[in-house]
Amino acid sequence: MLTFDHSVISGNSTDNGADDHGGAIYSFYGTVNVLHSTVSDNSARQGGGIYTSQASLTVDDSTVSGNYADLVGGGIRAGVY
């Protein structure tokens, strides 16, 4: 389990080609909690702010803004493959 509580996650990016996911937060088969936090100005190919796959994601009382993705999920990309 990964929990961000009263956190600021900003200005991050990934640059590793086709697997360029989750500029700020990446989770595969896990649990992510973003509580009372800000996820901003991050970038990736998919899921500029947050990328999850086959994972549980909770975002509560938080701001996700100004994130960028080349393909899908500028702020959040949550998927099941």
SULZI-V694108 format. One record per backbone hydrogen bond with DSSP energy under -0.5 kcal/mol. CO is the residue of the C=O (numbers start at 1). NH is the residue of the N-H. E is the energy in kcal/mol with one decimal. If there is no record, write none. Layout:
co:CO nh:NH e:E
co:CO nh:NH e:E
//
This chain:
co:2 nh:33 e:-2.6
co:3 nh:5 e:-0.5
co:4 nh:35 e:-3.3
co:7 nh:38 e:-2.5
co:8 nh:10 e:-0.6
co:9 nh:40 e:-2.0
co:12 nh:43 e:-1.9
co:16 nh:19 e:-1.0
co:17 nh:20 e:-1.5
co:19 nh:21 e:-1.7
co:20 nh:45 e:-1.3
co:20 nh:46 e:-1.5
co:25 nh:51 e:-2.4
co:27 nh:53 e:-2.0
co:30 nh:56 e:-2.7
co:31 nh:2 e:-2.9
co:32 nh:58 e:-2.3
co:33 nh:4 e:-3.1
co:33 nh:35 e:-0.6
co:34 nh:60 e:-2.7
co:35 nh:6 e:-2.2
co:37 nh:63 e:-2.4
co:38 nh:9 e:-3.0
co:38 nh:40 e:-0.5
co:39 nh:65 e:-1.8
co:40 nh:11 e:-1.2
co:42 nh:68 e:-2.5
co:43 nh:14 e:-1.3
co:44 nh:70 e:-1.3
co:45 nh:71 e:-3.0
co:45 nh:72 e:-0.7
co:46 nh:22 e:-2.2
co:47 nh:23 e:-1.6
co:49 nh:24 e:-1.0
co:49 nh:25 e:-1.7
co:50 nh:77 e:-2.6
co:51 nh:27 e:-2.1
co:52 nh:79 e:-2.4
co:53 nh:29 e:-2.2
co:55 nh:57 e:-0.5
co:56 nh:32 e:-3.0
co:58 nh:34 e:-3.1
co:60 nh:36 e:-2.3
co:63 nh:39 e:-2.9
co:63 nh:65 e:-0.5
co:65 nh:41 e:-1.2
co:68 nh:44 e:-1.7
co:72 nh:47 e:-2.3
co:73 nh:48 e:-1.8
co:74 nh:49 e:-0.6
co:75 nh:50 e:-1.9
co:77 nh:52 e:-2.6
co:77 nh:79 e:-0.5
co:79 nh:54 e:-2.2
//
